[in-house]
Amino acid sequence: MFCLKYRQLLPKDIIVRKMATVKRFYRRTNILQSGEKYEITLDQRKLKTPKGRVFEVSSKPLALAVAHEWDSQEDIIQRSNMHMTALCSTFLDNPQNLNSIDIVTYIANYLETDTILYQSSETEELFKLQKEKWDPIIQWFCDKYQVDVEKTTSISSPVIPSDTKEKIVRHVASYNAASLHGFMYGVDVLKSVILMLALCERALNVEEAIALSRLEEEFQISHWGNVEWSHELGKQDLQARLAAAVLFIHLNSSSATTKPKIDST
């Protein structure tokens, strides 16, 4: 039934994609400093968000990264591959009207559904693999933040003590508003707060974090096979999205403005 529904929706999906196709309409990209903000220009025209706001960021390296995404487009603009642009636009437009408290609460509550806290004891081989690969990261998390969590091997939720959640709230709340959007995006990609924290603290790299988040899927594929090209494309897309989220956090956390040098002579 699922496959039948999918095939029925596929032609419509293709039509939508064709309707959304936009040819490259500019020759050059550049960045423009405006006060303490940086704007992106396409042939001298300022880039704008989907809601029509001027696209501006506080970090010059971030502006350069966005400009590079637009400069890398060829005949057709592939918006689905422009992850830095999408993250900036989401933060600027804030379509869901989220404030920092909303995002911090969302992230803290996500611990209760964290992928690596759900381990399956039904398949001995998979359970052994999960313990081998996931348990060291869970232990890192507990040691790093001086917290306790109890994973689950059933459909019941893992045990997250209230003081554990409070400590994570305080830590995540230390991120600025823009970085919080990037962190939330990364959590959604990984389906894991713990993996995202490990990634931001450089206890894992992007490839390792994606591999751990897909551990069960990779196990099933190793036993049942897969459509090779689809599997690789999916993995690469997740890696690109996650890398963009981490870079977005870093560039927003270490933003600096350029001020003219004052001549004292």
C-alpha positions as CSV (number, residue, x, y, z in Angstrom):
1,M,0.0,0.0,0.0
2,F,2.8,2.4,0.9
3,C,4.6,1.8,-2.5
4,L,1.3,2.3,-4.4
5,K,0.7,5.6,-2.7
6,Y,4.2,6.7,-3.3
7,R,4.0,6.0,-7.0
8,Q,0.7,7.9,-7.2
9,L,2.3,11.0,-5.7
10,L,5.5,10.8,-7.7
11,P,4.2,12.4,-11.0
12,K,2.7,15.3,-9.1
13,D,6.0,15.8,-7.2
14,I,7.9,16.0,-10.5
15,I,5.5,18.7,-11.8
16,V,6.0,20.7,-8.6
17,R,9.8,20.5,-9.1
18,K,9.5,21.6,-12.7
19,M,7.3,24.5,-11.8
20,A,9.8,25.6,-9.1
21,T,12.8,25.5,-11.6
22,V,14.5,28.8,-11.8
23,K,17.3,29.6,-14.3
24,R,20.3,31.5,-13.2
25,F,19.5,35.1,-13.8
26,Y,22.7,36.8,-12.6
27,R,26.4,36.9,-13.5
28,R,28.2,37.9,-10.4
29,T,27.8,37.6,-6.6
30,N,29.3,39.8,-4.0
31,I,28.9,40.9,-0.4
32,L,28.3,44.4,0.8
33,Q,28.9,45.7,4.3
34,S,26.1,47.8,5.7
35,G,26.9,49.0,9.2
36,E,27.6,45.9,11.3
37,K,25.8,43.7,8.8
38,Y,26.7,42.0,5.6
39,E,24.4,41.7,2.6
40,I,24.7,39.5,-0.5
41,T,24.3,41.1,-4.0
42,L,23.5,39.4,-7.3
43,D,24.5,41.8,-10.1
44,Q,24.2,44.7,-7.7
45,R,20.8,43.7,-6.6
46,K,20.4,42.8,-3.0
47,L,19.4,39.3,-2.2
48,K,16.1,39.0,-0.2
49,T,14.5,36.3,1.9
50,P,11.3,34.5,0.9
51,K,9.3,37.1,2.9
52,G,11.0,39.9,1.1
53,R,13.4,41.0,3.8
54,V,16.9,42.2,2.9
55,F,19.2,39.1,3.4
56,E,21.7,40.3,6.0
57,V,24.0,38.4,8.4
58,S,26.3,39.5,11.1
59,S,29.4,37.5,10.0
60,K,31.5,38.2,7.0
61,P,32.6,34.6,6.6
62,L,28.9,33.6,6.7
63,A,28.1,36.1,4.0
64,L,30.9,34.8,1.9
65,A,29.6,31.2,2.4
66,V,26.1,32.2,1.2
67,A,27.6,34.2,-1.7
68,H,29.6,31.1,-2.7
69,E,26.4,29.0,-2.8
70,W,24.8,31.4,-5.2
71,D,28.0,31.7,-7.2
72,S,28.3,27.9,-7.5
73,Q,24.9,27.6,-9.2
74,E,25.1,26.7,-12.9
75,D,22.3,27.1,-15.5
76,I,19.6,26.0,-13.0
77,I,19.4,27.3,-9.4
78,Q,19.2,24.2,-7.2
79,R,17.7,25.7,-4.0
80,S,17.5,22.3,-2.3
81,N,21.3,22.2,-2.2
82,M,21.7,25.8,-0.8
83,H,21.7,24.9,2.9
84,M,23.5,27.9,4.3
85,T,21.1,30.2,2.4
86,A,18.1,28.2,3.7
87,L,19.3,28.4,7.3
88,C,19.9,32.2,7.1
89,S,16.5,32.7,5.5
90,T,14.7,30.6,8.1
91,F,16.4,32.6,10.9
92,L,15.7,36.0,9.3
93,D,12.0,35.2,8.4
94,N,11.3,32.9,11.4
95,P,8.2,31.5,9.7
96,Q,7.1,29.6,12.8
97,N,7.6,32.7,15.1
98,L,9.9,30.8,17.4
99,N,11.8,32.7,20.2
100,S,14.9,31.4,21.9
101,I,13.0,29.9,24.8
102,D,10.8,27.9,22.4
103,I,13.9,26.4,20.7
104,V,15.7,25.6,23.9
105,T,12.6,23.9,25.2
106,Y,12.2,21.9,22.0
107,I,15.8,20.7,22.1
108,A,15.7,19.8,25.8
109,N,12.4,17.8,25.3
110,Y,13.9,16.1,22.3
111,L,16.2,14.1,24.7
112,E,13.2,11.9,25.4
113,T,13.1,10.8,21.8
114,D,16.8,10.8,21.2
115,T,17.7,8.1,18.7
116,I,20.7,6.6,20.6
117,L,18.8,6.2,23.8
118,Y,16.4,3.7,22.1
119,Q,18.2,0.4,21.7
120,S,16.6,-2.7,20.4
121,S,17.1,-6.0,22.4
122,E,15.0,-8.0,20.0
123,T,17.9,-8.6,17.6
124,E,21.0,-9.7,19.5
125,E,23.4,-8.6,16.7
126,L,21.9,-5.2,16.4
127,F,21.7,-4.7,20.2
128,K,25.4,-5.6,20.5
129,L,26.3,-3.1,17.7
130,Q,24.2,-0.3,19.4
131,K,25.9,-0.9,22.7
132,E,29.3,-0.9,21.1
133,K,28.8,2.3,19.0
134,W,26.2,4.3,21.0
135,D,27.1,3.6,24.7
136,P,30.5,5.4,24.5
137,I,28.8,8.6,23.2
138,I,26.1,8.3,25.9
139,Q,28.9,8.0,28.5
140,W,30.7,11.0,27.0
141,F,27.5,13.0,27.3
142,C,27.0,12.1,30.9
143,D,30.6,12.9,31.8
144,K,30.8,16.1,29.8
145,Y,27.7,17.7,31.3
146,Q,27.7,15.8,34.7
147,V,24.2,14.4,34.0
148,D,22.5,11.0,34.1
149,V,20.3,9.3,31.5
150,E,18.9,5.8,31.3
151,K,18.5,4.3,27.9
152,T,15.5,2.1,27.0
153,T,15.3,-1.3,25.3
154,S,11.5,-1.2,25.0
155,I,8.8,1.2,23.6
156,S,8.9,3.1,26.9
157,S,10.7,6.4,27.0
158,P,14.3,6.7,28.3
159,V,14.6,8.1,31.8
160,I,15.7,11.7,31.8
161,P,16.0,13.2,35.3
162,S,14.7,16.7,35.7
163,D,18.1,18.0,36.8
164,T,19.6,16.5,33.6
165,K,17.2,18.4,31.5
166,E,17.8,21.6,33.5
167,K,21.6,21.4,32.8
168,I,21.0,20.9,29.1
169,V,18.6,23.8,29.0
170,R,21.3,26.0,30.7
171,H,24.0,24.9,28.2
172,V,21.9,25.2,25.1
173,A,20.5,28.6,26.2
174,S,24.1,29.9,26.1
175,Y,23.9,29.8,22.3
176,N,22.8,33.0,20.6
177,A,19.5,33.2,18.7
178,A,21.0,32.4,15.2
179,S,23.1,29.5,16.5
180,L,20.0,28.0,18.2
181,H,18.3,27.8,14.8
182,G,21.3,25.9,13.4
183,F,21.4,23.6,16.5
184,M,17.7,22.8,16.2
185,Y,18.2,22.0,12.5
186,G,21.1,19.7,13.3
187,V,19.1,17.9,15.9
188,D,16.3,17.3,13.4
189,V,18.9,15.9,10.9
190,L,20.4,13.5,13.4
191,K,17.3,12.8,15.4
192,S,19.6,13.2,18.4
193,V,20.5,15.9,20.9
194,I,23.4,13.9,22.2
195,L,25.0,13.4,18.8
196,M,24.6,17.1,18.0
197,L,26.2,18.1,21.2
198,A,29.1,15.7,20.6
199,L,29.5,17.2,17.1
200,C,29.5,20.8,18.4
201,E,32.1,19.9,21.0
202,R,34.2,18.1,18.3
203,A,33.9,14.7,20.0
204,L,32.6,13.5,16.6
205,N,32.9,14.7,13.0
206,V,30.1,15.0,10.6
207,E,30.6,11.7,8.9
208,E,30.8,9.9,12.3
209,A,27.7,11.6,13.6
210,I,25.7,10.6,10.5
211,A,26.9,7.1,10.6
212,L,25.9,6.7,14.3
213,S,22.4,8.3,13.6
214,R,21.9,5.8,10.7
215,L,23.3,2.8,12.6
216,E,20.0,0.7,12.6
217,E,19.3,1.6,9.0
218,E,22.8,0.6,7.9
219,F,22.4,-2.7,9.8
220,Q,19.2,-3.5,8.0
221,I,20.8,-2.6,4.7
222,S,23.8,-4.9,5.4
223,H,21.3,-7.8,5.8
224,W,18.6,-7.0,3.3
225,G,20.4,-4.9,0.7
226,N,19.4,-1.5,-0.8
227,V,19.2,0.6,-3.9
228,E,22.8,1.7,-3.9
229,W,22.6,5.0,-5.6
230,S,19.6,6.1,-3.5
231,H,21.4,5.1,-0.3
232,E,24.5,7.0,-1.1
233,L,22.6,10.1,-2.3
234,G,20.6,10.1,0.9
235,K,23.7,9.8,3.1
236,Q,25.5,12.6,1.2
237,D,22.5,14.9,1.5
238,L,22.3,14.4,5.3
239,Q,26.1,15.0,5.6
240,A,25.7,18.2,3.6
241,R,22.8,19.4,5.7
242,L,24.6,18.6,8.9
243,A,27.8,20.2,7.9
244,A,25.9,23.4,7.0
245,A,24.3,23.4,10.4
246,V,27.6,23.1,12.2
247,L,29.2,25.8,10.1
248,F,26.2,28.0,10.6
249,I,26.6,27.7,14.4
250,H,30.3,28.3,14.3
251,L,30.1,31.4,12.1
252,N,27.3,32.9,14.1
253,S,29.1,32.2,17.4
254,S,32.4,33.7,16.3
255,S,31.1,36.6,14.2
256,A,33.1,39.8,14.2
257,T,32.6,43.1,12.5
258,T,35.2,45.0,10.6
259,K,35.7,48.6,11.7
260,P,37.8,51.2,9.9
261,K,41.2,51.8,11.5
262,I,41.6,55.1,13.3
263,D,44.7,57.1,12.3
264,S,46.0,58.6,15.5
265,T,48.6,60.7,13.8
